[in-house]
Amino acid sequence: MNLETFSPPVTKRFSRKRRALREWLLDLLGTGPVRVQTVREQAALNGLNWLAVVAMKQELRVTASNPSGSSHDWWWALDGGRADAV
């Protein structure tokens, strides 16, 4: 059985949405670390699927840090930036 036959085709619409999500996340994190709560809120306001945002985070190798140790104080940053360095 060839699993490739079960893969959905990559459409131009899918590619545009993915590029838009990539640019959105890069813009959001471009000025420095951002609280995950803020990322979630902004994603919801922009009609973005949270799981797609998390997948793009992994693709872009965005780092997560928790400088305070609190379960509610997670930050995302580009290029290995840390929230406690801000």
PDB file as gemmi writes it, atoms N, CA and C in Angstrom:
CRYST1    1.000    1.000    1.000  90.00  90.00  90.00 P 1                      
ATOM      1  N   MET A   1       0.850  -1.170   0.000  1.00  0.00           N  
ATOM      2  CA  MET A   1       0.000   0.000   0.000  1.00  0.00           C  
ATOM      3  C   MET A   1       0.902   1.242   0.000  1.00  0.00           C  
ATOM      4  N   ASN A   2       0.654   2.149  -0.896  1.00  0.00           N  
ATOM      5  CA  ASN A   2       1.434   3.373  -1.021  1.00  0.00           C  
ATOM      6  C   ASN A   2       0.757   4.480  -0.220  1.00  0.00           C  
ATOM      7  N   LEU A   3       1.425   4.938   0.840  1.00  0.00           N  
ATOM      8  CA  LEU A   3       0.835   5.965   1.697  1.00  0.00           C  
ATOM      9  C   LEU A   3       0.752   7.323   1.013  1.00  0.00           C  
ATOM     10  N   GLU A   4       1.568   7.555   0.002  1.00  0.00           N  
ATOM     11  CA  GLU A   4       1.515   8.834  -0.701  1.00  0.00           C  
ATOM     12  C   GLU A   4       0.170   9.073  -1.351  1.00  0.00           C  
ATOM     13  N   THR A   5      -0.510   8.025  -1.714  1.00  0.00           N  
ATOM     14  CA  THR A   5      -1.815   8.190  -2.346  1.00  0.00           C  
ATOM     15  C   THR A   5      -2.845   8.737  -1.367  1.00  0.00           C  
ATOM     16  N   PHE A   6      -2.584   8.624  -0.058  1.00  0.00           N  
ATOM     17  CA  PHE A   6      -3.516   9.104   0.951  1.00  0.00           C  
ATOM     18  C   PHE A   6      -3.218  10.530   1.404  1.00  0.00           C  
ATOM     19  N   SER A   7      -2.115  11.104   0.975  1.00  0.00           N  
ATOM     20  CA  SER A   7      -1.761  12.465   1.363  1.00  0.00           C  
ATOM     21  C   SER A   7      -2.586  13.466   0.574  1.00  0.00           C  
ATOM     22  N   PRO A   8      -3.168  14.458   1.265  1.00  0.00           N  
ATOM     23  CA  PRO A   8      -3.923  15.470   0.535  1.00  0.00           C  
ATOM     24  C   PRO A   8      -2.975  16.323  -0.298  1.00  0.00           C  
ATOM     25  N   PRO A   9      -3.421  16.760  -1.451  1.00  0.00           N  
ATOM     26  CA  PRO A   9      -2.552  17.595  -2.287  1.00  0.00           C  
ATOM     27  C   PRO A   9      -2.328  18.960  -1.639  1.00  0.00           C  
ATOM     28  N   VAL A  10      -1.146  19.490  -1.831  1.00  0.00           N  
ATOM     29  CA  VAL A  10      -0.847  20.833  -1.342  1.00  0.00           C  
ATOM     30  C   VAL A  10      -1.394  21.804  -2.377  1.00  0.00           C  
ATOM     31  N   THR A  11      -2.344  22.591  -1.970  1.00  0.00           N  
ATOM     32  CA  THR A  11      -2.974  23.527  -2.886  1.00  0.00           C  
ATOM     33  C   THR A  11      -2.368  24.914  -2.721  1.00  0.00           C  
ATOM     34  N   LYS A  12      -2.619  25.757  -3.692  1.00  0.00           N  
ATOM     35  CA  LYS A  12      -2.134  27.139  -3.597  1.00  0.00           C  
ATOM     36  C   LYS A  12      -2.749  27.841  -2.400  1.00  0.00           C  
ATOM     37  N   ARG A  13      -4.015  27.542  -2.123  1.00  0.00           N  
ATOM     38  CA  ARG A  13      -4.697  28.157  -0.982  1.00  0.00           C  
ATOM     39  C   ARG A  13      -4.001  27.765   0.322  1.00  0.00           C  
ATOM     40  N   PHE A  14      -3.667  26.474   0.434  1.00  0.00           N  
ATOM     41  CA  PHE A  14      -2.974  25.981   1.621  1.00  0.00           C  
ATOM     42  C   PHE A  14      -1.622  26.679   1.751  1.00  0.00           C  
ATOM     43  N   SER A  15      -0.903  26.790   0.667  1.00  0.00           N  
ATOM     44  CA  SER A  15       0.416  27.428   0.687  1.00  0.00           C  
ATOM     45  C   SER A  15       0.314  28.896   1.088  1.00  0.00           C  
ATOM     46  N   ARG A  16      -0.689  29.596   0.575  1.00  0.00           N  
ATOM     47  CA  ARG A  16      -0.879  31.001   0.933  1.00  0.00           C  
ATOM     48  C   ARG A  16      -1.168  31.156   2.415  1.00  0.00           C  
ATOM     49  N   LYS A  17      -2.029  30.294   2.941  1.00  0.00           N  
ATOM     50  CA  LYS A  17      -2.389  30.358   4.357  1.00  0.00           C  
ATOM     51  C   LYS A  17      -1.163  30.064   5.228  1.00  0.00           C  
ATOM     52  N   ARG A  18      -0.388  29.101   4.805  1.00  0.00           N  
ATOM     53  CA  ARG A  18       0.805  28.738   5.563  1.00  0.00           C  
ATOM     54  C   ARG A  18       1.826  29.883   5.545  1.00  0.00           C  
ATOM     55  N   ARG A  19       2.016  30.488   4.391  1.00  0.00           N  
ATOM     56  CA  ARG A  19       2.940  31.631   4.291  1.00  0.00           C  
ATOM     57  C   ARG A  19       2.442  32.795   5.144  1.00  0.00           C  
ATOM     58  N   ALA A  20       1.148  33.025   5.112  1.00  0.00           N  
ATOM     59  CA  ALA A  20       0.561  34.114   5.901  1.00  0.00           C  
ATOM     60  C   ALA A  20       0.749  33.855   7.400  1.00  0.00           C  
ATOM     61  N   LEU A  21       0.547  32.627   7.813  1.00  0.00           N  
ATOM     62  CA  LEU A  21       0.743  32.271   9.218  1.00  0.00           C  
ATOM     63  C   LEU A  21       2.206  32.447   9.610  1.00  0.00           C  
ATOM     64  N   ARG A  22       3.107  32.030   8.744  1.00  0.00           N  
ATOM     65  CA  ARG A  22       4.542  32.172   9.000  1.00  0.00           C  
ATOM     66  C   ARG A  22       4.910  33.646   9.181  1.00  0.00           C  
ATOM     67  N   GLU A  23       4.435  34.490   8.259  1.00  0.00           N  
ATOM     68  CA  GLU A  23       4.727  35.920   8.339  1.00  0.00           C  
ATOM     69  C   GLU A  23       4.111  36.545   9.588  1.00  0.00           C  
ATOM     70  N   TRP A  24       2.903  36.125   9.922  1.00  0.00           N  
ATOM     71  CA  TRP A  24       2.227  36.647  11.110  1.00  0.00           C  
ATOM     72  C   TRP A  24       3.039  36.345  12.365  1.00  0.00           C  
ATOM     73  N   LEU A  25       3.483  35.094  12.509  1.00  0.00           N  
ATOM     74  CA  LEU A  25       4.233  34.713  13.698  1.00  0.00           C  
ATOM     75  C   LEU A  25       5.604  35.393  13.734  1.00  0.00           C  
ATOM     76  N   LEU A  26       6.257  35.500  12.596  1.00  0.00           N  
ATOM     77  CA  LEU A  26       7.543  36.201  12.547  1.00  0.00           C  
ATOM     78  C   LEU A  26       7.378  37.679  12.922  1.00  0.00           C  
ATOM     79  N   ASP A  27       6.314  38.307  12.436  1.00  0.00           N  
ATOM     80  CA  ASP A  27       6.045  39.710  12.782  1.00  0.00           C  
ATOM     81  C   ASP A  27       5.770  39.866  14.280  1.00  0.00           C  
ATOM     82  N   LEU A  28       4.966  38.969  14.816  1.00  0.00           N  
ATOM     83  CA  LEU A  28       4.595  39.050  16.231  1.00  0.00           C  
ATOM     84  C   LEU A  28       5.816  38.899  17.127  1.00  0.00           C  
ATOM     85  N   LEU A  29       6.698  37.979  16.784  1.00  0.00           N  
ATOM     86  CA  LEU A  29       7.864  37.705  17.620  1.00  0.00           C  
ATOM     87  C   LEU A  29       9.094  38.510  17.211  1.00  0.00           C  
ATOM     88  N   GLY A  30       8.962  39.295  16.161  1.00  0.00           N  
ATOM     89  CA  GLY A  30      10.107  40.011  15.610  1.00  0.00           C  
ATOM     90  C   GLY A  30      10.705  41.076  16.513  1.00  0.00           C  
ATOM     91  N   THR A  31       9.935  41.587  17.457  1.00  0.00           N  
ATOM     92  CA  THR A  31      10.451  42.642  18.330  1.00  0.00           C  
ATOM     93  C   THR A  31      10.962  42.107  19.656  1.00  0.00           C  
ATOM     94  N   GLY A  32      10.855  40.813  19.853  1.00  0.00           N  
ATOM     95  CA  GLY A  32      11.344  40.214  21.094  1.00  0.00           C  
ATOM     96  C   GLY A  32      10.370  39.190  21.635  1.00  0.00           C  
ATOM     97  N   PRO A  33      10.696  38.604  22.783  1.00  0.00           N  
ATOM     98  CA  PRO A  33       9.850  37.569  23.386  1.00  0.00           C  
ATOM     99  C   PRO A  33       8.426  38.071  23.652  1.00  0.00           C  
ATOM    100  N   VAL A  34       7.470  37.147  23.482  1.00  0.00           N  
ATOM    101  CA  VAL A  34       6.054  37.461  23.689  1.00  0.00           C  
ATOM    102  C   VAL A  34       5.453  36.370  24.573  1.00  0.00           C  
ATOM    103  N   ARG A  35       4.638  36.779  25.529  1.00  0.00           N  
ATOM    104  CA  ARG A  35       3.942  35.797  26.376  1.00  0.00           C  
ATOM    105  C   ARG A  35       3.061  34.910  25.507  1.00  0.00           C  
ATOM    106  N   VAL A  36       3.034  33.640  25.829  1.00  0.00           N  
ATOM    107  CA  VAL A  36       2.206  32.693  25.079  1.00  0.00           C  
ATOM    108  C   VAL A  36       0.737  33.097  25.163  1.00  0.00           C  
ATOM    109  N   GLN A  37       0.310  33.607  26.295  1.00  0.00           N  
ATOM    110  CA  GLN A  37      -1.074  34.067  26.433  1.00  0.00           C  
ATOM    111  C   GLN A  37      -1.389  35.134  25.381  1.00  0.00           C  
ATOM    112  N   THR A  38      -0.454  36.038  25.144  1.00  0.00           N  
ATOM    113  CA  THR A  38      -0.636  37.080  24.136  1.00  0.00           C  
ATOM    114  C   THR A  38      -0.664  36.478  22.738  1.00  0.00           C  
ATOM    115  N   VAL A  39       0.194  35.503  22.482  1.00  0.00           N  
ATOM    116  CA  VAL A  39       0.200  34.835  21.174  1.00  0.00           C  
ATOM    117  C   VAL A  39      -1.155  34.180  20.932  1.00  0.00           C  
ATOM    118  N   ARG A  40      -1.669  33.487  21.943  1.00  0.00           N  
ATOM    119  CA  ARG A  40      -2.990  32.831  21.825  1.00  0.00           C  
ATOM    120  C   ARG A  40      -4.094  33.851  21.548  1.00  0.00           C  
ATOM    121  N   GLU A  41      -4.079  34.951  22.295  1.00  0.00           N  
ATOM    122  CA  GLU A  41      -5.107  35.978  22.113  1.00  0.00           C  
ATOM    123  C   GLU A  41      -5.046  36.579  20.717  1.00  0.00           C  
ATOM    124  N   GLN A  42      -3.848  36.893  20.256  1.00  0.00           N  
ATOM    125  CA  GLN A  42      -3.679  37.472  18.923  1.00  0.00           C  
ATOM    126  C   GLN A  42      -4.075  36.475  17.830  1.00  0.00           C  
ATOM    127  N   ALA A  43      -3.753  35.216  18.041  1.00  0.00           N  
ATOM    128  CA  ALA A  43      -4.142  34.183  17.071  1.00  0.00           C  
ATOM    129  C   ALA A  43      -5.666  34.112  16.967  1.00  0.00           C  
ATOM    130  N   ALA A  44      -6.333  34.123  18.105  1.00  0.00           N  
ATOM    131  CA  ALA A  44      -7.803  34.066  18.111  1.00  0.00           C  
ATOM    132  C   ALA A  44      -8.396  35.292  17.431  1.00  0.00           C  
ATOM    133  N   LEU A  45      -7.839  36.471  17.731  1.00  0.00           N  
ATOM    134  CA  LEU A  45      -8.337  37.699  17.107  1.00  0.00           C  
ATOM    135  C   LEU A  45      -8.154  37.696  15.589  1.00  0.00           C  
ATOM    136  N   ASN A  46      -7.127  36.987  15.126  1.00  0.00           N  
ATOM    137  CA  ASN A  46      -6.854  36.917  13.694  1.00  0.00           C  
ATOM    138  C   ASN A  46      -7.452  35.677  13.035  1.00  0.00           C  
ATOM    139  N   GLY A  47      -8.251  34.920  13.789  1.00  0.00           N  
ATOM    140  CA  GLY A  47      -8.926  33.747  13.235  1.00  0.00           C  
ATOM    141  C   GLY A  47      -7.984  32.604  12.890  1.00  0.00           C  
ATOM    142  N   LEU A  48      -6.877  32.502  13.607  1.00  0.00           N  
ATOM    143  CA  LEU A  48      -5.896  31.456  13.324  1.00  0.00           C  
ATOM    144  C   LEU A  48      -6.124  30.249  14.224  1.00  0.00           C  
ATOM    145  N   ASN A  49      -5.932  29.086  13.669  1.00  0.00           N  
ATOM    146  CA  ASN A  49      -6.055  27.839  14.402  1.00  0.00           C  
ATOM    147  C   ASN A  49      -4.842  27.683  15.323  1.00  0.00           C  
ATOM    148  N   TRP A  50      -5.086  27.453  16.621  1.00  0.00           N  
ATOM    149  CA  TRP A  50      -3.992  27.369  17.574  1.00  0.00           C  
ATOM    150  C   TRP A  50      -3.026  26.233  17.256  1.00  0.00           C  
ATOM    151  N   LEU A  51      -3.546  25.091  16.827  1.00  0.00           N  
ATOM    152  CA  LEU A  51      -2.657  23.973  16.493  1.00  0.00           C  
ATOM    153  C   LEU A  51      -1.768  24.304  15.303  1.00  0.00           C  
ATOM    154  N   ALA A  52      -2.284  25.078  14.358  1.00  0.00           N  
ATOM    155  CA  ALA A  52      -1.465  25.512  13.220  1.00  0.00           C  
ATOM    156  C   ALA A  52      -0.373  26.468  13.691  1.00  0.00           C  
ATOM    157  N   VAL A  53      -0.697  27.332  14.652  1.00  0.00           N  
ATOM    158  CA  VAL A  53       0.290  28.265  15.206  1.00  0.00           C  
ATOM    159  C   VAL A  53       1.398  27.478  15.909  1.00  0.00           C  
ATOM    160  N   VAL A  54       1.024  26.490  16.694  1.00  0.00           N  
ATOM    161  CA  VAL A  54       2.008  25.667  17.407  1.00  0.00           C  
ATOM    162  C   VAL A  54       2.884  24.902  16.409  1.00  0.00           C  
ATOM    163  N   ALA A  55       2.286  24.387  15.353  1.00  0.00           N  
ATOM    164  CA  ALA A  55       3.060  23.685  14.325  1.00  0.00           C  
ATOM    165  C   ALA A  55       4.056  24.631  13.660  1.00  0.00           C  
ATOM    166  N   MET A  56       3.629  25.862  13.388  1.00  0.00           N  
ATOM    167  CA  MET A  56       4.537  26.837  12.777  1.00  0.00           C  
ATOM    168  C   MET A  56       5.632  27.215  13.765  1.00  0.00           C  
ATOM    169  N   LYS A  57       5.308  27.300  15.045  1.00  0.00           N  
ATOM    170  CA  LYS A  57       6.316  27.553  16.080  1.00  0.00           C  
ATOM    171  C   LYS A  57       7.426  26.521  15.992  1.00  0.00           C  
ATOM    172  N   GLN A  58       7.045  25.275  15.854  1.00  0.00           N  
ATOM    173  CA  GLN A  58       8.036  24.206  15.774  1.00  0.00           C  
ATOM    174  C   GLN A  58       8.844  24.314  14.484  1.00  0.00           C  
ATOM    175  N   GLU A  59       8.176  24.625  13.391  1.00  0.00           N  
ATOM    176  CA  GLU A  59       8.855  24.744  12.107  1.00  0.00           C  
ATOM    177  C   GLU A  59       9.889  25.879  12.129  1.00  0.00           C  
ATOM    178  N   LEU A  60       9.540  26.982  12.759  1.00  0.00           N  
ATOM    179  CA  LEU A  60      10.436  28.136  12.834  1.00  0.00           C  
ATOM    180  C   LEU A  60      11.462  28.011  13.965  1.00  0.00           C  
ATOM    181  N   ARG A  61      11.354  26.937  14.726  1.00  0.00           N  
ATOM    182  CA  ARG A  61      12.253  26.698  15.865  1.00  0.00           C  
ATOM    183  C   ARG A  61      12.204  27.835  16.888  1.00  0.00           C  
ATOM    184  N   VAL A  62      10.992  28.276  17.127  1.00  0.00           N  
ATOM    185  CA  VAL A  62      10.755  29.286  18.159  1.00  0.00           C  
ATOM    186  C   VAL A  62      11.021  28.619  19.503  1.00  0.00           C  
ATOM    187  N   THR A  63      11.699  29.334  20.375  1.00  0.00           N  
ATOM    188  CA  THR A  63      11.994  28.779  21.690  1.00  0.00           C  
ATOM    189  C   THR A  63      10.948  29.226  22.703  1.00  0.00           C  
ATOM    190  N   ALA A  64      10.734  28.384  23.690  1.00  0.00           N  
ATOM    191  CA  ALA A  64       9.819  28.699  24.780  1.00  0.00           C  
ATOM    192  C   ALA A  64      10.625  28.756  26.063  1.00  0.00           C  
ATOM    193  N   SER A  65      10.334  29.752  26.886  1.00  0.00           N  
ATOM    194  CA  SER A  65      11.009  29.849  28.174  1.00  0.00           C  
ATOM    195  C   SER A  65      10.000  30.216  29.246  1.00  0.00           C  
ATOM    196  N   ASN A  66      10.342  29.863  30.453  1.00  0.00           N  
ATOM    197  CA  ASN A  66       9.480  30.110  31.600  1.00  0.00           C  
ATOM    198  C   ASN A  66      10.351  30.687  32.715  1.00  0.00           C  
ATOM    199  N   PRO A  67      10.683  31.978  32.618  1.00  0.00           N  
ATOM    200  CA  PRO A  67      11.645  32.565  33.552  1.00  0.00           C  
ATOM    201  C   PRO A  67      11.200  32.572  35.012  1.00  0.00           C  
ATOM    202  N   SER A  68       9.911  32.648  35.260  1.00  0.00           N  
ATOM    203  CA  SER A  68       9.447  32.735  36.647  1.00  0.00           C  
ATOM    204  C   SER A  68       9.164  31.360  37.246  1.00  0.00           C  
ATOM    205  N   GLY A  69       9.063  30.353  36.401  1.00  0.00           N  
ATOM    206  CA  GLY A  69       8.723  29.023  36.895  1.00  0.00           C  
ATOM    207  C   GLY A  69       7.232  28.815  37.078  1.00  0.00           C  
ATOM    208  N   SER A  70       6.449  29.854  36.841  1.00  0.00           N  
ATOM    209  CA  SER A  70       4.987  29.766  36.960  1.00  0.00           C  
ATOM    210  C   SER A  70       4.423  29.072  35.725  1.00  0.00           C  
ATOM    211  N   SER A  71       3.416  28.269  35.918  1.00  0.00           N  
ATOM    212  CA  SER A  71       2.813  27.576  34.781  1.00  0.00           C  
ATOM    213  C   SER A  71       2.092  28.537  33.836  1.00  0.00           C  
ATOM    214  N   HIS A  72       1.879  29.784  34.276  1.00  0.00           N  
ATOM    215  CA  HIS A  72       1.170  30.771  33.457  1.00  0.00           C  
ATOM    216  C   HIS A  72       2.091  31.841  32.884  1.00  0.00           C  
ATOM    217  N   ASP A  73       3.400  31.604  32.928  1.00  0.00           N  
ATOM    218  CA  ASP A  73       4.338  32.636  32.494  1.00  0.00           C  
ATOM    219  C   ASP A  73       5.285  32.135  31.405  1.00  0.00           C  
ATOM    220  N   TRP A  74       4.745  31.482  30.392  1.00  0.00           N  
ATOM    221  CA  TRP A  74       5.558  31.005  29.274  1.00  0.00           C  
ATOM    222  C   TRP A  74       5.679  32.093  28.223  1.00  0.00           C  
ATOM    223  N   TRP A  75       6.860  32.172  27.617  1.00  0.00           N  
ATOM    224  CA  TRP A  75       7.166  33.147  26.577  1.00  0.00           C  
ATOM    225  C   TRP A  75       7.707  32.420  25.363  1.00  0.00           C  
ATOM    226  N   TRP A  76       7.436  32.966  24.168  1.00  0.00           N  
ATOM    227  CA  TRP A  76       8.025  32.465  22.922  1.00  0.00           C  
ATOM    228  C   TRP A  76       8.972  33.527  22.389  1.00  0.00           C  
ATOM    229  N   ALA A  77      10.058  33.062  21.777  1.00  0.00           N  
ATOM    230  CA  ALA A  77      11.021  34.004  21.200  1.00  0.00           C  
ATOM    231  C   ALA A  77      11.697  33.386  19.982  1.00  0.00           C  
ATOM    232  N   LEU A  78      12.143  34.240  19.070  1.00  0.00           N  
ATOM    233  CA  LEU A  78      12.910  33.808  17.914  1.00  0.00           C  
ATOM    234  C   LEU A  78      14.380  33.735  18.272  1.00  0.00           C  
ATOM    235  N   ASP A  79      15.127  32.977  17.521  1.00  0.00           N  
ATOM    236  CA  ASP A  79      16.587  32.914  17.651  1.00  0.00           C  
ATOM    237  C   ASP A  79      17.083  32.637  19.058  1.00  0.00           C  
ATOM    238  N   GLY A  80      16.363  31.826  19.777  1.00  0.00           N  
ATOM    239  CA  GLY A  80      16.820  31.446  21.104  1.00  0.00           C  
ATOM    240  C   GLY A  80      16.715  32.541  22.150  1.00  0.00           C  
ATOM    241  N   GLY A  81      15.994  33.632  21.817  1.00  0.00           N  
ATOM    242  CA  GLY A  81      15.828  34.709  22.794  1.00  0.00           C  
ATOM    243  C   GLY A  81      15.085  34.214  24.007  1.00  0.00           C  
ATOM    244  N   ARG A  82      15.428  34.753  25.144  1.00  0.00           N  
ATOM    245  CA  ARG A  82      14.791  34.345  26.393  1.00  0.00           C  
ATOM    246  C   ARG A  82      14.081  35.527  27.011  1.00  0.00           C  
ATOM    247  N   ALA A  83      12.939  35.265  27.615  1.00  0.00           N  
ATOM    248  CA  ALA A  83      12.158  36.330  28.244  1.00  0.00           C  
ATOM    249  C   ALA A  83      12.908  36.955  29.411  1.00  0.00           C  
ATOM    250  N   ASP A  84      13.721  36.184  30.111  1.00  0.00           N  
ATOM    251  CA  ASP A  84      14.427  36.737  31.260  1.00  0.00           C  
ATOM    252  C   ASP A  84      15.590  37.625  30.848  1.00  0.00           C  
ATOM    253  N   ALA A  85      15.899  37.650  29.540  1.00  0.00           N  
ATOM    254  CA  ALA A  85      16.975  38.506  29.029  1.00  0.00           C  
ATOM    255  C   ALA A  85      16.448  39.873  28.634  1.00  0.00           C  
ATOM    256  N   VAL A  86      15.129  40.064  28.685  1.00  0.00           N  
ATOM    257  CA  VAL A  86      14.521  41.332  28.270  1.00  0.00           C  
ATOM    258  C   VAL A  86      14.544  42.319  29.413  1.00  0.00           C  
TER     259      VAL A  86                                                      
END                                                                             
